[in-house]
Structure formats: C-alpha cells, structure tokens
Amino acid sequence: MYEYKIVTERDKRLAGGFYAAALEDTLNGYAADGWRLADSVFAANIMKSAKVEVLFILERSIAA
C-alpha cells in the first residue's frame, strides 16, 4: 500500500522560491523521509485564472 503527497510551488519547504536548487533540495528532503517522485503534471483552473501550476506527486510505502 502507498500514501501520496502533492508538492507545489506553495510548499513551505520551498520557502517562497520555485527555483531548480530549491526544488532539488525540497525533493531530496522528502526523499530522506522515504518519499519518491512518482509523477509530475501541469494543472490549471481556467475558470479562476490562467495560471498553470506544476504538481509533483510523491509516494512512499506504508505498512499494510
């Protein structure tokens, strides 16, 4: 069984900066906690704004 976490640019571990080094540090921090990157996708809500957001989907095994 797995559990999932969604990381976006608003993640507090990114400390307000969505830069390659900050993202790498964030993903490495989650990896140290047992998470792995499962996928990444673009998401947008065109009804509210034209802003596109990148979502990083992390997963890790949990005891059954």
PDBQT receptor file of N, H, CA, C and O in Angstrom, charges set to zero:
ATOM      1  N   MET A   1       0.845  -1.161   0.000  1.00  0.00    +0.000 N 
ATOM      2  CA  MET A   1       0.000   0.000   0.000  1.00  0.00    +0.000 C 
ATOM      3  C   MET A   1       0.904   1.242   0.000  1.00  0.00    +0.000 C 
ATOM      4  O   MET A   1       2.011   1.218   0.539  1.00  0.00    +0.000 OA
ATOM      5  N   TYR A   2       0.420   2.307  -0.604  1.00  0.00    +0.000 N 
ATOM      6  H   TYR A   2      -0.479   2.326  -1.042  1.00  0.00    +0.000 HD
ATOM      7  CA  TYR A   2       1.178   3.554  -0.702  1.00  0.00    +0.000 C 
ATOM      8  C   TYR A   2       0.378   4.727  -0.149  1.00  0.00    +0.000 C 
ATOM      9  O   TYR A   2      -0.851   4.693  -0.087  1.00  0.00    +0.000 OA
ATOM     10  N   GLU A   3       1.095   5.747   0.243  1.00  0.00    +0.000 N 
ATOM     11  H   GLU A   3       2.093   5.774   0.193  1.00  0.00    +0.000 HD
ATOM     12  CA  GLU A   3       0.472   7.025   0.557  1.00  0.00    +0.000 C 
ATOM     13  C   GLU A   3       1.093   8.051  -0.383  1.00  0.00    +0.000 C 
ATOM     14  O   GLU A   3       2.208   7.867  -0.871  1.00  0.00    +0.000 OA
ATOM     15  N   TYR A   4       0.360   9.131  -0.628  1.00  0.00    +0.000 N 
ATOM     16  H   TYR A   4      -0.546   9.280  -0.231  1.00  0.00    +0.000 HD
ATOM     17  CA  TYR A   4       0.783  10.119  -1.615  1.00  0.00    +0.000 C 
ATOM     18  C   TYR A   4       0.811  11.517  -1.020  1.00  0.00    +0.000 C 
ATOM     19  O   TYR A   4       0.083  11.831  -0.078  1.00  0.00    +0.000 OA
ATOM     20  N   LYS A   5       1.670  12.341  -1.594  1.00  0.00    +0.000 N 
ATOM     21  H   LYS A   5       2.261  12.085  -2.359  1.00  0.00    +0.000 HD
ATOM     22  CA  LYS A   5       1.804  13.737  -1.203  1.00  0.00    +0.000 C 
ATOM     23  C   LYS A   5       1.936  14.555  -2.475  1.00  0.00    +0.000 C 
ATOM     24  O   LYS A   5       2.618  14.143  -3.414  1.00  0.00    +0.000 OA
ATOM     25  N   ILE A   6       1.288  15.708  -2.510  1.00  0.00    +0.000 N 
ATOM     26  H   ILE A   6       0.734  16.043  -1.748  1.00  0.00    +0.000 HD
ATOM     27  CA  ILE A   6       1.380  16.621  -3.640  1.00  0.00    +0.000 C 
ATOM     28  C   ILE A   6       2.237  17.815  -3.223  1.00  0.00    +0.000 C 
ATOM     29  O   ILE A   6       1.970  18.453  -2.205  1.00  0.00    +0.000 OA
ATOM     30  N   VAL A   7       3.250  18.107  -4.003  1.00  0.00    +0.000 N 
ATOM     31  H   VAL A   7       3.467  17.588  -4.830  1.00  0.00    +0.000 HD
ATOM     32  CA  VAL A   7       4.128  19.252  -3.748  1.00  0.00    +0.000 C 
ATOM     33  C   VAL A   7       3.911  20.266  -4.867  1.00  0.00    +0.000 C 
ATOM     34  O   VAL A   7       3.951  19.922  -6.048  1.00  0.00    +0.000 OA
ATOM     35  N   THR A   8       3.680  21.515  -4.481  1.00  0.00    +0.000 N 
ATOM     36  H   THR A   8       3.647  21.794  -3.521  1.00  0.00    +0.000 HD
ATOM     37  CA  THR A   8       3.529  22.603  -5.441  1.00  0.00    +0.000 C 
ATOM     38  C   THR A   8       4.502  23.715  -5.062  1.00  0.00    +0.000 C 
ATOM     39  O   THR A   8       5.233  23.598  -4.079  1.00  0.00    +0.000 OA
ATOM     40  N   GLU A   9       4.510  24.776  -5.831  1.00  0.00    +0.000 N 
ATOM     41  H   GLU A   9       3.917  24.872  -6.630  1.00  0.00    +0.000 HD
ATOM     42  CA  GLU A   9       5.398  25.898  -5.526  1.00  0.00    +0.000 C 
ATOM     43  C   GLU A   9       5.046  26.575  -4.207  1.00  0.00    +0.000 C 
ATOM     44  O   GLU A   9       5.848  27.342  -3.673  1.00  0.00    +0.000 OA
ATOM     45  N   ARG A  10       3.855  26.300  -3.676  1.00  0.00    +0.000 N 
ATOM     46  H   ARG A  10       3.204  25.678  -4.109  1.00  0.00    +0.000 HD
ATOM     47  CA  ARG A  10       3.451  26.873  -2.386  1.00  0.00    +0.000 C 
ATOM     48  C   ARG A  10       3.930  26.048  -1.196  1.00  0.00    +0.000 C 
ATOM     49  O   ARG A  10       3.696  26.423  -0.048  1.00  0.00    +0.000 OA
ATOM     50  N   ASP A  11       4.599  24.929  -1.462  1.00  0.00    +0.000 N 
ATOM     51  H   ASP A  11       4.790  24.625  -2.396  1.00  0.00    +0.000 HD
ATOM     52  CA  ASP A  11       5.093  24.081  -0.385  1.00  0.00    +0.000 C 
ATOM     53  C   ASP A  11       6.035  24.877   0.516  1.00  0.00    +0.000 C 
ATOM     54  O   ASP A  11       6.939  25.556   0.028  1.00  0.00    +0.000 OA
ATOM     55  N   LYS A  12       5.825  24.793   1.820  1.00  0.00    +0.000 N 
ATOM     56  H   LYS A  12       5.091  24.242   2.216  1.00  0.00    +0.000 HD
ATOM     57  CA  LYS A  12       6.625  25.596   2.752  1.00  0.00    +0.000 C 
ATOM     58  C   LYS A  12       8.103  25.228   2.713  1.00  0.00    +0.000 C 
ATOM     59  O   LYS A  12       8.942  26.047   3.090  1.00  0.00    +0.000 OA
ATOM     60  N   ARG A  13       8.444  24.025   2.269  1.00  0.00    +0.000 N 
ATOM     61  H   ARG A  13       7.762  23.361   1.963  1.00  0.00    +0.000 HD
ATOM     62  CA  ARG A  13       9.855  23.648   2.167  1.00  0.00    +0.000 C 
ATOM     63  C   ARG A  13      10.563  24.404   1.044  1.00  0.00    +0.000 C 
ATOM     64  O   ARG A  13      11.791  24.489   1.040  1.00  0.00    +0.000 OA
ATOM     65  N   LEU A  14       9.810  24.950   0.096  1.00  0.00    +0.000 N 
ATOM     66  H   LEU A  14       8.812  24.881   0.099  1.00  0.00    +0.000 HD
ATOM     67  CA  LEU A  14      10.428  25.725  -0.982  1.00  0.00    +0.000 C 
ATOM     68  C   LEU A  14      10.708  27.157  -0.551  1.00  0.00    +0.000 C 
ATOM     69  O   LEU A  14      11.389  27.890  -1.268  1.00  0.00    +0.000 OA
ATOM     70  N   ALA A  15      10.204  27.565   0.587  1.00  0.00    +0.000 N 
ATOM     71  H   ALA A  15       9.651  26.970   1.169  1.00  0.00    +0.000 HD
ATOM     72  CA  ALA A  15      10.472  28.880   1.177  1.00  0.00    +0.000 C 
ATOM     73  C   ALA A  15      10.233  30.023   0.197  1.00  0.00    +0.000 C 
ATOM     74  O   ALA A  15      11.031  30.958   0.132  1.00  0.00    +0.000 OA
ATOM     75  N   GLY A  16       9.149  29.957  -0.562  1.00  0.00    +0.000 N 
ATOM     76  H   GLY A  16       8.501  29.198  -0.510  1.00  0.00    +0.000 HD
ATOM     77  CA  GLY A  16       8.780  31.044  -1.451  1.00  0.00    +0.000 C 
ATOM     78  C   GLY A  16       9.550  31.116  -2.752  1.00  0.00    +0.000 C 
ATOM     79  O   GLY A  16       9.303  32.017  -3.554  1.00  0.00    +0.000 OA
ATOM     80  N   GLY A  17      10.473  30.203  -2.989  1.00  0.00    +0.000 N 
ATOM     81  H   GLY A  17      10.673  29.471  -2.338  1.00  0.00    +0.000 HD
ATOM     82  CA  GLY A  17      11.240  30.233  -4.232  1.00  0.00    +0.000 C 
ATOM     83  C   GLY A  17      11.101  28.937  -4.989  1.00  0.00    +0.000 C 
ATOM     84  O   GLY A  17      11.408  27.863  -4.472  1.00  0.00    +0.000 OA
ATOM     85  N   PHE A  18      10.639  29.042  -6.212  1.00  0.00    +0.000 N 
ATOM     86  H   PHE A  18      10.390  29.914  -6.633  1.00  0.00    +0.000 HD
ATOM     87  CA  PHE A  18      10.440  27.842  -7.033  1.00  0.00    +0.000 C 
ATOM     88  C   PHE A  18      11.557  27.796  -8.072  1.00  0.00    +0.000 C 
ATOM     89  O   PHE A  18      11.330  27.931  -9.274  1.00  0.00    +0.000 OA
ATOM     90  N   TYR A  19      12.769  27.600  -7.563  1.00  0.00    +0.000 N 
ATOM     91  H   TYR A  19      12.953  27.491  -6.586  1.00  0.00    +0.000 HD
ATOM     92  CA  TYR A  19      13.958  27.567  -8.400  1.00  0.00    +0.000 C 
ATOM     93  C   TYR A  19      14.507  26.150  -8.411  1.00  0.00    +0.000 C 
ATOM     94  O   TYR A  19      14.194  25.353  -7.526  1.00  0.00    +0.000 OA
ATOM     95  N   ALA A  20      15.321  25.833  -9.403  1.00  0.00    +0.000 N 
ATOM     96  H   ALA A  20      15.576  26.481 -10.122  1.00  0.00    +0.000 HD
ATOM     97  CA  ALA A  20      15.837  24.472  -9.535  1.00  0.00    +0.000 C 
ATOM     98  C   ALA A  20      16.533  24.001  -8.259  1.00  0.00    +0.000 C 
ATOM     99  O   ALA A  20      16.279  22.889  -7.797  1.00  0.00    +0.000 OA
ATOM    100  N   ALA A  21      17.392  24.816  -7.694  1.00  0.00    +0.000 N 
ATOM    101  H   ALA A  21      17.598  25.719  -8.070  1.00  0.00    +0.000 HD
ATOM    102  CA  ALA A  21      18.120  24.406  -6.481  1.00  0.00    +0.000 C 
ATOM    103  C   ALA A  21      17.162  24.198  -5.313  1.00  0.00    +0.000 C 
ATOM    104  O   ALA A  21      17.317  23.243  -4.551  1.00  0.00    +0.000 OA
ATOM    105  N   ALA A  22      16.170  25.083  -5.161  1.00  0.00    +0.000 N 
ATOM    106  H   ALA A  22      16.044  25.859  -5.779  1.00  0.00    +0.000 HD
ATOM    107  CA  ALA A  22      15.196  24.949  -4.074  1.00  0.00    +0.000 C 
ATOM    108  C   ALA A  22      14.348  23.699  -4.277  1.00  0.00    +0.000 C 
ATOM    109  O   ALA A  22      14.059  22.983  -3.319  1.00  0.00    +0.000 OA
ATOM    110  N   LEU A  23      13.951  23.436  -5.515  1.00  0.00    +0.000 N 
ATOM    111  H   LEU A  23      14.187  24.018  -6.293  1.00  0.00    +0.000 HD
ATOM    112  CA  LEU A  23      13.153  22.243  -5.799  1.00  0.00    +0.000 C 
ATOM    113  C   LEU A  23      13.972  20.984  -5.538  1.00  0.00    +0.000 C 
ATOM    114  O   LEU A  23      13.467  20.023  -4.958  1.00  0.00    +0.000 OA
ATOM    115  N   GLU A  24      15.217  20.985  -5.960  1.00  0.00    +0.000 N 
ATOM    116  H   GLU A  24      15.628  21.765  -6.432  1.00  0.00    +0.000 HD
ATOM    117  CA  GLU A  24      16.086  19.832  -5.725  1.00  0.00    +0.000 C 
ATOM    118  C   GLU A  24      16.252  19.571  -4.231  1.00  0.00    +0.000 C 
ATOM    119  O   GLU A  24      16.150  18.429  -3.785  1.00  0.00    +0.000 OA
ATOM    120  N   ASP A  25      16.506  20.616  -3.463  1.00  0.00    +0.000 N 
ATOM    121  H   ASP A  25      16.589  21.545  -3.825  1.00  0.00    +0.000 HD
ATOM    122  CA  ASP A  25      16.633  20.470  -2.008  1.00  0.00    +0.000 C 
ATOM    123  C   ASP A  25      15.340  19.940  -1.390  1.00  0.00    +0.000 C 
ATOM    124  O   ASP A  25      15.369  19.092  -0.498  1.00  0.00    +0.000 OA
ATOM    125  N   THR A  26      14.208  20.451  -1.874  1.00  0.00    +0.000 N 
ATOM    126  H   THR A  26      14.184  21.140  -2.598  1.00  0.00    +0.000 HD
ATOM    127  CA  THR A  26      12.906  20.016  -1.354  1.00  0.00    +0.000 C 
ATOM    128  C   THR A  26      12.668  18.537  -1.649  1.00  0.00    +0.000 C 
ATOM    129  O   THR A  26      12.294  17.773  -0.760  1.00  0.00    +0.000 OA
ATOM    130  N   LEU A  27      12.888  18.139  -2.906  1.00  0.00    +0.000 N 
ATOM    131  H   LEU A  27      13.192  18.761  -3.629  1.00  0.00    +0.000 HD
ATOM    132  CA  LEU A  27      12.675  16.734  -3.272  1.00  0.00    +0.000 C 
ATOM    133  C   LEU A  27      13.647  15.825  -2.524  1.00  0.00    +0.000 C 
ATOM    134  O   LEU A  27      13.265  14.734  -2.100  1.00  0.00    +0.000 OA
ATOM    135  N   ASN A  28      14.896  16.256  -2.357  1.00  0.00    +0.000 N 
ATOM    136  H   ASN A  28      15.206  17.142  -2.702  1.00  0.00    +0.000 HD
ATOM    137  CA  ASN A  28      15.860  15.461  -1.588  1.00  0.00    +0.000 C 
ATOM    138  C   ASN A  28      15.452  15.357  -0.119  1.00  0.00    +0.000 C 
ATOM    139  O   ASN A  28      15.660  14.324   0.517  1.00  0.00    +0.000 OA
ATOM    140  N   GLY A  29      14.872  16.427   0.411  1.00  0.00    +0.000 N 
ATOM    141  H   GLY A  29      14.703  17.266  -0.105  1.00  0.00    +0.000 HD
ATOM    142  CA  GLY A  29      14.377  16.387   1.781  1.00  0.00    +0.000 C 
ATOM    143  C   GLY A  29      13.248  15.385   1.949  1.00  0.00    +0.000 C 
ATOM    144  O   GLY A  29      13.219  14.626   2.918  1.00  0.00    +0.000 OA
ATOM    145  N   TYR A  30      12.314  15.386   0.998  1.00  0.00    +0.000 N 
ATOM    146  H   TYR A  30      12.338  16.003   0.211  1.00  0.00    +0.000 HD
ATOM    147  CA  TYR A  30      11.236  14.404   1.049  1.00  0.00    +0.000 C 
ATOM    148  C   TYR A  30      11.778  12.987   0.838  1.00  0.00    +0.000 C 
ATOM    149  O   TYR A  30      11.297  12.041   1.463  1.00  0.00    +0.000 OA
ATOM    150  N   ALA A  31      12.768  12.840  -0.033  1.00  0.00    +0.000 N 
ATOM    151  H   ALA A  31      13.159  13.608  -0.540  1.00  0.00    +0.000 HD
ATOM    152  CA  ALA A  31      13.362  11.518  -0.268  1.00  0.00    +0.000 C 
ATOM    153  C   ALA A  31      13.986  10.977   1.020  1.00  0.00    +0.000 C 
ATOM    154  O   ALA A  31      13.907   9.780   1.295  1.00  0.00    +0.000 OA
ATOM    155  N   ALA A  32      14.599  11.849   1.797  1.00  0.00    +0.000 N 
ATOM    156  H   ALA A  32      14.664  12.821   1.573  1.00  0.00    +0.000 HD
ATOM    157  CA  ALA A  32      15.185  11.431   3.075  1.00  0.00    +0.000 C 
ATOM    158  C   ALA A  32      14.117  10.930   4.039  1.00  0.00    +0.000 C 
ATOM    159  O   ALA A  32      14.408  10.150   4.946  1.00  0.00    +0.000 OA
ATOM    160  N   ASP A  33      12.869  11.383   3.838  1.00  0.00    +0.000 N 
ATOM    161  H   ASP A  33      12.632  12.017   3.101  1.00  0.00    +0.000 HD
ATOM    162  CA  ASP A  33      11.738  10.934   4.660  1.00  0.00    +0.000 C 
ATOM    163  C   ASP A  33      11.038   9.720   4.049  1.00  0.00    +0.000 C 
ATOM    164  O   ASP A  33       9.989   9.294   4.533  1.00  0.00    +0.000 OA
ATOM    165  N   GLY A  34      11.622   9.164   2.980  1.00  0.00    +0.000 N 
ATOM    166  H   GLY A  34      12.474   9.509   2.587  1.00  0.00    +0.000 HD
ATOM    167  CA  GLY A  34      11.066   7.951   2.375  1.00  0.00    +0.000 C 
ATOM    168  C   GLY A  34      10.183   8.175   1.165  1.00  0.00    +0.000 C 
ATOM    169  O   GLY A  34       9.659   7.209   0.611  1.00  0.00    +0.000 OA
ATOM    170  N   TRP A  35       9.999   9.419   0.731  1.00  0.00    +0.000 N 
ATOM    171  H   TRP A  35      10.425  10.204   1.181  1.00  0.00    +0.000 HD
ATOM    172  CA  TRP A  35       9.158   9.716  -0.429  1.00  0.00    +0.000 C 
ATOM    173  C   TRP A  35       9.964   9.581  -1.714  1.00  0.00    +0.000 C 
ATOM    174  O   TRP A  35      11.171   9.819  -1.720  1.00  0.00    +0.000 OA
ATOM    175  N   ARG A  36       9.299   9.200  -2.803  1.00  0.00    +0.000 N 
ATOM    176  H   ARG A  36       8.318   9.007  -2.798  1.00  0.00    +0.000 HD
ATOM    177  CA  ARG A  36       9.920   9.191  -4.125  1.00  0.00    +0.000 C 
ATOM    178  C   ARG A  36       8.990   9.890  -5.097  1.00  0.00    +0.000 C 
ATOM    179  O   ARG A  36       7.771   9.879  -4.926  1.00  0.00    +0.000 OA
ATOM    180  N   LEU A  37       9.577  10.501  -6.125  1.00  0.00    +0.000 N 
ATOM    181  H   LEU A  37      10.568  10.510  -6.264  1.00  0.00    +0.000 HD
ATOM    182  CA  LEU A  37       8.784  11.192  -7.129  1.00  0.00    +0.000 C 
ATOM    183  C   LEU A  37       8.097  10.156  -8.004  1.00  0.00    +0.000 C 
ATOM    184  O   LEU A  37       8.760   9.366  -8.676  1.00  0.00    +0.000 OA
ATOM    185  N   ALA A  38       6.769  10.157  -7.995  1.00  0.00    +0.000 N 
ATOM    186  H   ALA A  38       6.231  10.799  -7.449  1.00  0.00    +0.000 HD
ATOM    187  CA  ALA A  38       6.005   9.210  -8.797  1.00  0.00    +0.000 C 
ATOM    188  C   ALA A  38       5.635   9.811 -10.153  1.00  0.00    +0.000 C 
ATOM    189  O   ALA A  38       5.597   9.105 -11.160  1.00  0.00    +0.000 OA
ATOM    190  N   ASP A  39       5.362  11.130 -10.174  1.00  0.00    +0.000 N 
ATOM    191  H   ASP A  39       5.393  11.704  -9.356  1.00  0.00    +0.000 HD
ATOM    192  CA  ASP A  39       4.932  11.774 -11.417  1.00  0.00    +0.000 C 
ATOM    193  C   ASP A  39       4.931  13.279 -11.222  1.00  0.00    +0.000 C 
ATOM    194  O   ASP A  39       4.997  13.767 -10.094  1.00  0.00    +0.000 OA
ATOM    195  N   SER A  40       4.857  14.005 -12.310  1.00  0.00    +0.000 N 
ATOM    196  H   SER A  40       4.803  13.609 -13.226  1.00  0.00    +0.000 HD
ATOM    197  CA  SER A  40       4.664  15.450 -12.254  1.00  0.00    +0.000 C 
ATOM    198  C   SER A  40       3.701  15.822 -13.371  1.00  0.00    +0.000 C 
ATOM    199  O   SER A  40       3.742  15.251 -14.461  1.00  0.00    +0.000 OA
ATOM    200  N   VAL A  41       2.843  16.777 -13.086  1.00  0.00    +0.000 N 
ATOM    201  H   VAL A  41       2.809  17.241 -12.201  1.00  0.00    +0.000 HD
ATOM    202  CA  VAL A  41       1.816  17.191 -14.052  1.00  0.00    +0.000 C 
ATOM    203  C   VAL A  41       1.616  18.699 -13.980  1.00  0.00    +0.000 C 
ATOM    204  O   VAL A  41       1.948  19.336 -12.980  1.00  0.00    +0.000 OA
ATOM    205  N   PHE A  42       1.071  19.255 -15.052  1.00  0.00    +0.000 N 
ATOM    206  H   PHE A  42       0.801  18.737 -15.863  1.00  0.00    +0.000 HD
ATOM    207  CA  PHE A  42       0.655  20.650 -15.066  1.00  0.00    +0.000 C 
ATOM    208  C   PHE A  42      -0.831  20.701 -14.778  1.00  0.00    +0.000 C 
ATOM    209  O   PHE A  42      -1.592  19.879 -15.288  1.00  0.00    +0.000 OA
ATOM    210  N   ALA A  43      -1.250  21.651 -13.971  1.00  0.00    +0.000 N 
ATOM    211  H   ALA A  43      -0.632  22.318 -13.556  1.00  0.00    +0.000 HD
ATOM    212  CA  ALA A  43      -2.664  21.802 -13.647  1.00  0.00    +0.000 C 
ATOM    213  C   ALA A  43      -3.035  23.271 -13.761  1.00  0.00    +0.000 C 
ATOM    214  O   ALA A  43      -2.254  24.155 -13.410  1.00  0.00    +0.000 OA
ATOM    215  N   ALA A  44      -4.238  23.513 -14.256  1.00  0.00    +0.000 N 
ATOM    216  H   ALA A  44      -4.873  22.794 -14.540  1.00  0.00    +0.000 HD
ATOM    217  CA  ALA A  44      -4.726  24.891 -14.379  1.00  0.00    +0.000 C 
ATOM    218  C   ALA A  44      -6.224  24.902 -14.155  1.00  0.00    +0.000 C 
ATOM    219  O   ALA A  44      -6.926  23.949 -14.492  1.00  0.00    +0.000 OA
ATOM    220  N   ASN A  45      -6.702  25.990 -13.583  1.00  0.00    +0.000 N 
ATOM    221  H   ASN A  45      -6.131  26.765 -13.309  1.00  0.00    +0.000 HD
ATOM    222  CA  ASN A  45      -8.129  26.215 -13.431  1.00  0.00    +0.000 C 
ATOM    223  C   ASN A  45      -8.453  27.445 -14.265  1.00  0.00    +0.000 C 
ATOM    224  O   ASN A  45      -8.301  28.573 -13.797  1.00  0.00    +0.000 OA
ATOM    225  N   ILE A  46      -8.897  27.233 -15.488  1.00  0.00    +0.000 N 
ATOM    226  H   ILE A  46      -9.021  26.317 -15.868  1.00  0.00    +0.000 HD
ATOM    227  CA  ILE A  46      -9.134  28.357 -16.388  1.00  0.00    +0.000 C 
ATOM    228  C   ILE A  46     -10.356  29.173 -15.989  1.00  0.00    +0.000 C 
ATOM    229  O   ILE A  46     -10.548  30.281 -16.489  1.00  0.00    +0.000 OA
ATOM    230  N   MET A  47     -11.182  28.642 -15.096  1.00  0.00    +0.000 N 
ATOM    231  H   MET A  47     -11.026  27.742 -14.690  1.00  0.00    +0.000 HD
ATOM    232  CA  MET A  47     -12.348  29.393 -14.631  1.00  0.00    +0.000 C 
ATOM    233  C   MET A  47     -11.941  30.482 -13.633  1.00  0.00    +0.000 C 
ATOM    234  O   MET A  47     -12.604  31.516 -13.546  1.00  0.00    +0.000 OA
ATOM    235  N   LYS A  48     -10.866  30.261 -12.888  1.00  0.00    +0.000 N 
ATOM    236  H   LYS A  48     -10.328  29.421 -12.959  1.00  0.00    +0.000 HD
ATOM    237  CA  LYS A  48     -10.447  31.222 -11.870  1.00  0.00    +0.000 C 
ATOM    238  C   LYS A  48      -9.270  32.073 -12.321  1.00  0.00    +0.000 C 
ATOM    239  O   LYS A  48      -9.201  33.257 -11.991  1.00  0.00    +0.000 OA
ATOM    240  N   SER A  49      -8.354  31.489 -13.063  1.00  0.00    +0.000 N 
ATOM    241  H   SER A  49      -8.411  30.528 -13.331  1.00  0.00    +0.000 HD
ATOM    242  CA  SER A  49      -7.206  32.238 -13.568  1.00  0.00    +0.000 C 
ATOM    243  C   SER A  49      -6.543  31.428 -14.671  1.00  0.00    +0.000 C 
ATOM    244  O   SER A  49      -6.838  30.249 -14.864  1.00  0.00    +0.000 OA
ATOM    245  N   ALA A  50      -5.667  32.069 -15.368  1.00  0.00    +0.000 N 
ATOM    246  H   ALA A  50      -5.427  33.027 -15.211  1.00  0.00    +0.000 HD
ATOM    247  CA  ALA A  50      -4.938  31.385 -16.433  1.00  0.00    +0.000 C 
ATOM    248  C   ALA A  50      -3.623  30.808 -15.921  1.00  0.00    +0.000 C 
ATOM    249  O   ALA A  50      -2.817  30.310 -16.706  1.00  0.00    +0.000 OA
ATOM    250  N   LYS A  51      -3.402  30.871 -14.619  1.00  0.00    +0.000 N 
ATOM    251  H   LYS A  51      -4.057  31.275 -13.981  1.00  0.00    +0.000 HD
ATOM    252  CA  LYS A  51      -2.153  30.397 -14.052  1.00  0.00    +0.000 C 
ATOM    253  C   LYS A  51      -2.055  28.878 -14.129  1.00  0.00    +0.000 C 
ATOM    254  O   LYS A  51      -2.997  28.159 -13.794  1.00  0.00    +0.000 OA
ATOM    255  N   VAL A  52      -0.916  28.415 -14.569  1.00  0.00    +0.000 N 
ATOM    256  H   VAL A  52      -0.151  28.998 -14.841  1.00  0.00    +0.000 HD
ATOM    257  CA  VAL A  52      -0.637  26.985 -14.619  1.00  0.00    +0.000 C 
ATOM    258  C   VAL A  52       0.276  26.654 -13.450  1.00  0.00    +0.000 C 
ATOM    259  O   VAL A  52       1.206  27.401 -13.146  1.00  0.00    +0.000 OA
ATOM    260  N   GLU A  53       0.010  25.554 -12.811  1.00  0.00    +0.000 N 
ATOM    261  H   GLU A  53      -0.745  24.948 -13.058  1.00  0.00    +0.000 HD
ATOM    262  CA  GLU A  53       0.784  25.137 -11.647  1.00  0.00    +0.000 C 
ATOM    263  C   GLU A  53       1.378  23.757 -11.911  1.00  0.00    +0.000 C 
ATOM    264  O   GLU A  53       0.719  22.893 -12.490  1.00  0.00    +0.000 OA
ATOM    265  N   VAL A  54       2.598  23.556 -11.493  1.00  0.00    +0.000 N 
ATOM    266  H   VAL A  54       3.133  24.258 -11.023  1.00  0.00    +0.000 HD
ATOM    267  CA  VAL A  54       3.239  22.256 -11.604  1.00  0.00    +0.000 C 
ATOM    268  C   VAL A  54       2.994  21.501 -10.303  1.00  0.00    +0.000 C 
ATOM    269  O   VAL A  54       3.215  22.034  -9.216  1.00  0.00    +0.000 OA
ATOM    270  N   LEU A  55       2.541  20.269 -10.419  1.00  0.00    +0.000 N 
ATOM    271  H   LEU A  55       2.361  19.835 -11.302  1.00  0.00    +0.000 HD
ATOM    272  CA  LEU A  55       2.312  19.413  -9.264  1.00  0.00    +0.000 C 
ATOM    273  C   LEU A  55       3.300  18.255  -9.319  1.00  0.00    +0.000 C 
ATOM    274  O   LEU A  55       3.427  17.582 -10.342  1.00  0.00    +0.000 OA
ATOM    275  N   PHE A  56       3.986  18.034  -8.229  1.00  0.00    +0.000 N 
ATOM    276  H   PHE A  56       3.883  18.581  -7.398  1.00  0.00    +0.000 HD
ATOM    277  CA  PHE A  56       4.873  16.892  -8.114  1.00  0.00    +0.000 C 
ATOM    278  C   PHE A  56       4.192  15.894  -7.195  1.00  0.00    +0.000 C 
ATOM    279  O   PHE A  56       3.863  16.218  -6.054  1.00  0.00    +0.000 OA
ATOM    280  N   ILE A  57       3.980  14.688  -7.686  1.00  0.00    +0.000 N 
ATOM    281  H   ILE A  57       4.246  14.425  -8.613  1.00  0.00    +0.000 HD
ATOM    282  CA  ILE A  57       3.280  13.658  -6.927  1.00  0.00    +0.000 C 
ATOM    283  C   ILE A  57       4.326  12.713  -6.348  1.00  0.00    +0.000 C 
ATOM    284  O   ILE A  57       5.064  12.047  -7.074  1.00  0.00    +0.000 OA
ATOM    285  N   LEU A  58       4.366  12.676  -5.023  1.00  0.00    +0.000 N 
ATOM    286  H   LEU A  58       3.766  13.216  -4.433  1.00  0.00    +0.000 HD
ATOM    287  CA  LEU A  58       5.311  11.826  -4.309  1.00  0.00    +0.000 C 
ATOM    288  C   LEU A  58       4.575  10.633  -3.732  1.00  0.00    +0.000 C 
ATOM    289  O   LEU A  58       3.392  10.728  -3.408  1.00  0.00    +0.000 OA
ATOM    290  N   GLU A  59       5.263   9.520  -3.602  1.00  0.00    +0.000 N 
ATOM    291  H   GLU A  59       6.224   9.443  -3.865  1.00  0.00    +0.000 HD
ATOM    292  CA  GLU A  59       4.660   8.339  -2.973  1.00  0.00    +0.000 C 
ATOM    293  C   GLU A  59       5.692   7.653  -2.096  1.00  0.00    +0.000 C 
ATOM    294  O   GLU A  59       6.901   7.771  -2.297  1.00  0.00    +0.000 OA
ATOM    295  N   ARG A  60       5.164   6.928  -1.112  1.00  0.00    +0.000 N 
ATOM    296  H   ARG A  60       4.183   6.831  -0.948  1.00  0.00    +0.000 HD
ATOM    297  CA  ARG A  60       6.017   6.063  -0.298  1.00  0.00    +0.000 C 
ATOM    298  C   ARG A  60       5.181   4.914   0.221  1.00  0.00    +0.000 C 
ATOM    299  O   ARG A  60       3.966   5.026   0.379  1.00  0.00    +0.000 OA
ATOM    300  N   SER A  61       5.848   3.820   0.481  1.00  0.00    +0.000 N 
ATOM    301  H   SER A  61       6.835   3.729   0.352  1.00  0.00    +0.000 HD
ATOM    302  CA  SER A  61       5.183   2.633   1.003  1.00  0.00    +0.000 C 
ATOM    303  C   SER A  61       4.794   2.842   2.447  1.00  0.00    +0.000 C 
ATOM    304  O   SER A  61       5.501   3.492   3.217  1.00  0.00    +0.000 OA
ATOM    305  N   ILE A  62       3.650   2.277   2.797  1.00  0.00    +0.000 N 
ATOM    306  H   ILE A  62       3.075   1.749   2.171  1.00  0.00    +0.000 HD
ATOM    307  CA  ILE A  62       3.233   2.255   4.193  1.00  0.00    +0.000 C 
ATOM    308  C   ILE A  62       2.930   0.806   4.571  1.00  0.00    +0.000 C 
ATOM    309  O   ILE A  62       2.571  -0.007   3.720  1.00  0.00    +0.000 OA
ATOM    310  N   ALA A  63       3.075   0.508   5.815  1.00  0.00    +0.000 N 
ATOM    311  H   ALA A  63       3.367   1.169   6.507  1.00  0.00    +0.000 HD
ATOM    312  CA  ALA A  63       2.812  -0.864   6.290  1.00  0.00    +0.000 C 
ATOM    313  C   ALA A  63       1.347  -1.195   6.108  1.00  0.00    +0.000 C 
ATOM    314  O   ALA A  63       0.473  -0.386   6.420  1.00  0.00    +0.000 OA
ATOM    315  N   ALA A  64       1.083  -2.387   5.603  1.00  0.00    +0.000 N 
ATOM    316  H   ALA A  64       1.793  -3.044   5.350  1.00  0.00    +0.000 HD
ATOM    317  CA  ALA A  64      -0.305  -2.818   5.381  1.00  0.00    +0.000 C 
ATOM    318  C   ALA A  64      -0.973  -3.266   6.641  1.00  0.00    +0.000 C 
ATOM    319  O   ALA A  64      -2.140  -3.657   6.616  1.00  0.00    +0.000 OA
TER     320      ALA A  64
